[in-house]
Amino acid sequence: MQDNAIEITGLSKTYAASGRQAAKQALKGIDLAIPRGSVFGLLGPNGAGKSTLINILAGLVSKTAGSVSIWGFDQDDNPRQSRAAIGVMPQELNLDPFFTARASLEVQAGLYGVPKAQRKSNEILEMIGLTEQADAYSRTLSGGMRRRLLLGKALVHHPQVLVLDEPTAGVDIALRQMLWDNVRRLNQERGVTIILTTHYLEEAEEMCDEIAIINHGQLVVQDKTRALIGRMDGKTLVIQPEGPLPAQLDLPAGITACRRPDGTLALSYHRNATATGAVLDAVRAAGITIRDVASEEPRLEDAFLALTKAT
């Protein structure tokens, strides 16, 4: 059994010119391997090509060039098997308003050819917290409940790969927690490979084992989450002074100071060039008595901004 849930090689997509819009190359030769059993973050700015990539994986958009293999099935050679191996929870709330929650799951399962004896609609409804709304029409459900139902529809055919496209956009904290609990359970107990796209980078940092960043249709980087953040050598010391800060601060080159509204002083520097002790010495030399000090390590957001600005 191969180690990757998805293997993408040389993937390109060019949308033909239409009306006044010129032809657009949305993906430019992307190579990507997503390990089996991982929670994988697919990140990028708006217009980077994430949606195009997801739609190609789901079989909704035809690629221009390259190859895509899902769970060992090549999309060109085994389109039905590759499509059956993946479930997609879309960002858009595309539900039939005249179907109940249970009927939505049953119809979706039928479209995937799941025999009635193998359908687990009630189990899925319980997992997504919609048992009491099983016979309610989807048009009567709240926005959060509809988003839960989208997750249920993506799971009806028991896919080995689950794509979550901006799953927590505009949802409350309780729903977000429920969703992540379900995702962890699917990943840890059933071995489902999770692919997450999100603009909430703190979620990606917490949830994802590995991350790929794309920009302008190209793969910028793919790495373990911790390793990706570790590439950033910036660090910030937050000083809480004993008294008021001096009007002027004379600090050595390489140390940047920022006075925060709460009265603290944030000192940013590069760990590879400046030692933490040298920063503290500079603070004392400036006549500042330190009451307390805390450090702020780089976050995924810092790495994301640095890498996308560079491309």
C-alpha positions in Angstrom: 0.0 0.0 0.0 1.4 3.4 -1.0 2.1 6.0 1.6 0.2 8.9 0.0 -3.6 9.4 -0.1 -3.2 11.9 -3.0 -0.4 12.3 -5.5 -0.5 15.2 -7.9 2.1 15.6 -10.6 2.5 18.5 -13.1 -1.1 19.7 -12.5 -2.1 22.6 -14.6 -5.4 24.3 -15.4 -6.1 27.1 -17.9 -9.5 28.6 -18.2 -10.3 29.6 -21.7 -11.0 33.2 -22.6 -14.7 34.2 -22.3 -16.2 37.5 -23.5 -13.9 40.3 -22.3 -12.0 38.0 -19.9 -8.7 36.7 -21.2 -7.6 33.1 -20.7 -6.3 32.5 -17.1 -3.8 29.9 -15.9 -5.1 29.0 -12.5 -2.7 26.2 -11.7 0.9 26.0 -13.0 2.5 22.6 -12.8 1.8 21.7 -9.2 3.5 18.7 -7.7 1.9 17.6 -4.3 1.9 14.5 -2.2 -0.5 14.2 0.7 0.3 11.4 3.2 -2.3 8.9 4.2 -3.8 9.4 7.6 -2.6 13.0 7.9 -4.5 16.2 8.6 -3.2 18.3 5.7 -3.5 22.1 5.4 -3.9 23.6 1.9 -3.4 27.3 2.3 -3.1 30.3 0.1 -4.4 33.9 -0.5 -7.7 34.5 -2.3 -7.2 33.6 -6.0 -4.2 31.4 -5.3 -5.8 28.4 -7.0 -7.1 26.4 -4.0 -10.7 26.1 -5.2 -9.6 25.0 -8.7 -7.4 22.3 -7.1 -10.2 21.1 -4.9 -12.7 21.0 -7.7 -10.3 19.0 -9.8 -9.9 16.5 -7.0 -13.7 16.3 -6.7 -14.1 15.7 -10.4 -16.0 18.9 -10.9 -13.3 20.6 -13.1 -11.3 19.0 -15.8 -7.5 19.6 -15.6 -5.5 20.9 -18.6 -2.4 18.8 -17.9 -0.8 16.6 -15.3 -2.0 13.6 -13.3 -4.0 13.1 -10.1 -4.2 9.9 -8.1 -6.6 9.5 -5.2 -6.1 6.5 -2.8 -4.1 4.8 -5.6 -6.7 5.4 -8.3 -5.6 7.5 -11.3 -8.4 10.0 -12.2 -8.0 9.3 -15.9 -7.8 5.5 -15.7 -10.2 4.9 -12.8 -12.5 8.0 -12.5 -15.3 6.3 -10.6 -13.0 4.7 -8.0 -11.0 7.9 -7.5 -14.2 9.9 -7.0 -15.6 7.4 -4.6 -12.4 7.7 -2.5 -13.0 11.4 -1.7 -15.7 13.4 0.0 -15.9 17.2 -0.2 -17.5 19.5 2.2 -17.9 22.7 0.1 -17.8 26.2 1.3 -21.1 27.1 -0.4 -24.4 26.0 1.2 -25.7 24.0 -1.8 -28.6 22.1 -0.3 -31.9 21.2 -1.8 -34.4 23.2 0.3 -37.2 20.6 -0.2 -35.3 17.6 1.2 -35.2 16.8 4.9 -31.8 16.3 6.5 -32.2 12.5 6.4 -33.4 12.6 2.8 -30.4 14.7 1.8 -28.1 12.0 3.2 -30.1 9.2 1.6 -30.2 10.8 -1.9 -26.4 11.6 -1.7 -25.7 8.0 -0.7 -27.8 6.8 -3.7 -25.9 9.0 -6.1 -22.7 7.3 -4.9 -24.3 3.8 -5.3 -24.2 2.9 -1.6 -26.7 0.0 -1.1 -29.5 0.8 1.4 -28.2 -1.9 3.7 -24.8 -0.2 3.9 -26.1 3.4 4.5 -25.5 4.9 7.9 -27.7 8.0 7.7 -28.9 7.8 11.4 -25.3 7.3 12.6 -24.1 10.3 10.6 -27.0 12.5 11.8 -26.0 11.6 15.4 -22.4 12.4 14.7 -23.1 15.8 13.3 -25.7 16.6 15.9 -28.8 16.7 13.7 -30.8 13.7 15.1 -33.6 16.0 16.3 -33.7 17.8 13.0 -33.6 14.5 10.9 -37.1 15.1 9.4 -36.8 18.9 9.1 -36.5 20.4 5.7 -33.1 21.9 5.0 -34.6 25.3 4.2 -35.7 25.5 7.9 -32.3 24.8 9.3 -30.0 27.5 10.7 -26.8 28.3 8.8 -24.7 26.3 11.3 -27.0 23.3 11.0 -26.8 23.5 7.2 -23.0 23.4 7.4 -23.2 20.3 9.6 -25.4 18.7 7.0 -22.8 19.5 4.3 -20.3 17.5 6.4 -22.8 14.6 6.7 -23.3 14.6 2.9 -19.5 14.4 2.4 -19.4 11.2 4.6 -22.3 9.1 3.2 -20.1 7.0 1.0 -17.4 6.4 3.6 -14.6 8.2 1.8 -10.9 7.6 2.7 -10.2 11.3 2.0 -12.2 14.2 3.3 -11.8 17.7 2.0 -13.0 20.6 4.2 -13.2 23.8 2.2 -13.4 26.8 4.7 -15.5 24.7 7.1 -15.7 27.2 9.9 -16.3 30.4 7.9 -19.0 32.4 9.7 -19.8 29.8 12.3 -20.0 30.2 16.1 -17.5 28.8 18.6 -19.7 25.8 19.6 -20.2 24.6 16.1 -16.5 25.1 15.4 -15.6 22.9 18.4 -18.1 20.2 17.3 -16.7 20.2 13.8 -13.1 19.8 15.0 -14.0 17.1 17.5 -15.6 15.1 14.6 -12.6 15.7 12.4 -10.2 14.4 15.0 -12.4 11.4 15.6 -12.6 10.6 11.8 -8.8 11.0 11.5 -7.7 9.1 14.7 -10.4 6.4 14.9 -11.1 5.7 11.2 -7.8 6.8 9.6 -9.5 9.3 7.3 -7.1 11.7 5.6 -8.3 15.2 6.1 -7.5 18.1 3.7 -8.3 21.5 5.2 -8.5 24.9 3.5 -9.0 27.8 5.8 -8.2 31.5 6.3 -8.1 31.0 10.1 -4.4 30.2 10.3 -4.5 29.5 14.0 -6.9 26.6 13.2 -4.4 25.2 10.6 -1.6 25.6 13.0 -3.4 23.6 15.7 -5.0 20.9 13.5 -2.6 20.2 10.7 0.4 17.8 10.7 1.6 19.1 7.4 0.9 22.2 5.3 1.2 23.3 1.6 1.0 26.9 0.6 0.1 27.8 -3.0 0.2 31.3 -4.5 -0.4 32.5 -8.1 -1.2 28.9 -9.0 2.2 27.6 -7.9 3.3 25.5 -4.9 5.3 27.8 -2.7 6.2 25.3 0.1 5.2 22.0 1.6 6.5 21.0 5.0 5.6 19.7 8.5 3.8 22.5 10.3 6.4 22.8 13.1 9.2 22.8 10.6 7.5 25.5 8.5 7.1 27.8 11.5 10.7 27.0 12.6 12.0 28.6 9.4 11.1 31.9 10.8 13.9 33.1 13.1 12.1 36.2 14.3 11.3 36.5 18.0 9.7 39.1 20.2 10.3 39.9 23.9 7.5 41.8 25.6 8.8 43.9 28.5 6.6 45.2 31.3 8.5 48.1 32.7 8.5 49.1 36.4 7.8 52.7 35.5 7.2 54.9 32.5 9.2 54.3 29.4 11.8 56.9 28.4 10.8 59.2 25.6 13.7 58.1 23.4 15.1 54.6 23.1 18.6 54.0 21.8 18.8 50.3 20.9 21.5 48.4 19.0 21.0 47.6 15.3 18.8 44.6 14.6 16.4 45.3 17.5 13.0 46.9 16.7 10.9 48.5 19.4 7.2 48.9 19.5 5.2 50.6 22.3 2.0 48.8 22.9 -1.3 50.4 24.2 -1.1 48.4 27.4 2.2 50.1 28.3 4.4 47.2 27.4 7.4 47.4 25.1 7.7 44.8 22.3 11.2 44.2 21.1 11.6 42.2 17.9 14.9 40.7 16.6 16.3 37.7 14.7 17.5 34.9 16.9 20.3 33.9 14.5 21.8 37.4 14.7 21.0 38.6 18.2 21.1 36.8 21.5 18.2 37.2 24.0 20.7 38.3 26.7 21.9 41.1 24.4 18.3 42.4 24.1 17.8 42.4 27.8 21.1 44.1 28.3 20.1 46.8 25.8 16.8 47.4 27.7 18.7 47.9 31.0 21.2 50.1 29.4 18.3 52.3 28.2 17.4 52.9 31.8 14.4 50.6 31.9 13.7 48.5 35.0 12.0 45.3 34.0 9.1 44.2 36.1 8.2 41.2 33.9 9.1 39.7 30.5 7.4 37.3 28.2 8.4 35.9 24.8 6.4 35.5 21.6 7.4 32.8 19.2 6.7 32.9 15.5 3.3 31.7 14.3 2.1 30.1 11.2 0.7 33.5 10.2 4.2 34.9 10.2 5.5 32.2 7.9 2.4 32.4 5.6 2.8 36.2 5.1 6.5 35.9 4.5 6.2 33.2 2.0 3.3 34.6 0.0 4.8 38.1 -0.1 8.0 36.6 -1.6 6.1 35.1 -4.6 
